[in-house]
Amino acid sequence: MKNSDLTTQEKHTDADAEKASASRKALQIVNLSPSESVIEKLTEMHPMRQITYASIIQVTVLFGMFGCMAINQEIIKYL
């Protein structure tokens, strides 16, 4: 009986771990946060590569903001 109880407990523990992992993954997707492995890779990268990636992201966000402002301006003109 003890073996079957342990097996049942292990199954529940595995299922709970899978649920926790799935909920963590879903939360990362909803919050648009990167996985932990990506963050670890960033710290191991050469500093100039980090600066390059940061600059590309910064310029992309800047032009995205300009695009949104232009769209908003056109919407305001229409109203």
C-alpha positions as CSV (number, residue, x, y, z in Angstrom):
1,M,0.0,0.0,0.0
2,K,2.8,2.4,0.7
3,N,4.2,2.0,-2.8
4,S,0.9,2.9,-4.4
5,D,0.5,5.9,-2.0
6,L,4.0,7.2,-3.0
7,T,3.2,6.7,-6.6
8,T,0.0,8.7,-6.2
9,Q,1.8,11.4,-4.3
10,E,4.5,11.6,-7.0
11,K,1.9,11.9,-9.7
12,H,0.2,14.7,-7.8
13,T,3.5,16.4,-7.3
14,D,4.4,16.1,-11.0
15,A,1.0,17.4,-12.0
16,D,1.4,20.3,-9.7
17,A,4.8,21.1,-11.0
18,E,3.5,21.0,-14.6
19,K,0.6,23.3,-13.7
20,A,3.0,25.7,-12.0
21,S,5.3,25.7,-15.0
22,A,2.4,26.2,-17.4
23,S,1.1,29.1,-15.4
24,R,4.5,30.7,-15.2
25,K,4.9,30.3,-19.0
26,A,1.4,31.8,-19.5
27,L,2.3,34.7,-17.2
28,Q,5.5,35.4,-19.1
29,I,3.5,35.5,-22.4
30,V,0.9,37.8,-21.0
31,N,3.4,40.2,-19.5
32,L,5.7,39.9,-22.6
33,S,8.6,39.1,-20.4
34,P,11.5,37.1,-21.8
35,S,12.3,33.6,-20.4
36,E,15.1,33.3,-17.9
37,S,17.4,31.7,-20.4
38,V,17.3,34.8,-22.6
39,I,18.3,37.0,-19.7
40,E,21.2,34.7,-18.8
41,K,22.4,34.8,-22.4
42,L,22.4,38.6,-22.2
43,T,24.8,38.7,-19.3
44,E,27.2,36.3,-21.1
45,M,27.2,38.4,-24.3
46,H,30.0,40.8,-25.3
47,P,29.2,44.4,-24.1
48,M,29.4,45.8,-27.7
49,R,26.8,43.2,-28.8
50,Q,24.6,44.2,-25.9
51,I,24.8,47.8,-26.9
52,T,24.0,47.0,-30.5
53,Y,20.9,45.0,-29.6
54,A,19.8,47.7,-27.2
55,S,20.2,50.4,-29.9
56,I,18.2,48.4,-32.4
57,I,15.4,47.9,-29.9
58,Q,15.5,51.5,-28.9
59,V,15.3,52.8,-32.5
60,T,12.5,50.3,-33.3
61,V,10.5,51.5,-30.3
62,L,11.1,55.1,-31.2
63,F,9.8,54.7,-34.8
64,G,6.9,52.6,-33.5
65,M,6.0,55.5,-31.2
66,F,6.2,57.9,-34.2
67,G,4.0,55.7,-36.2
68,C,1.4,55.5,-33.4
69,M,1.5,59.3,-33.0
70,A,0.9,59.7,-36.8
71,I,-2.0,57.3,-36.7
72,N,-3.5,59.1,-33.7
73,Q,-3.1,62.4,-35.5
74,E,-4.9,61.1,-38.6
75,I,-7.7,59.8,-36.3
76,I,-8.0,63.2,-34.6
77,K,-8.3,64.9,-38.0
78,Y,-11.0,62.5,-39.1
79,L,-13.1,63.1,-36.0
